[in-house]
């Protein structure tokens, strides 16, 4: 193999590793977003069931 071929192969390997890392981080962010949506839905449900909760408008401040 020529030196240019070796350098190109190394660059491709580095790009593949970087792509895999990006895919893993994307998966983590998607999982975090799903967990946040679930928590938000739970809080909204609990607040809707609470008789003590009285919504108000911030414009009245």
Secondary structure by P-SEA (a helix, b strand, c coil): ccaaaaaaaaaaaaaaaaaaaaaaaaaaaaaaaaaaaaaaaaaaaaaaacccbbbbbcccc
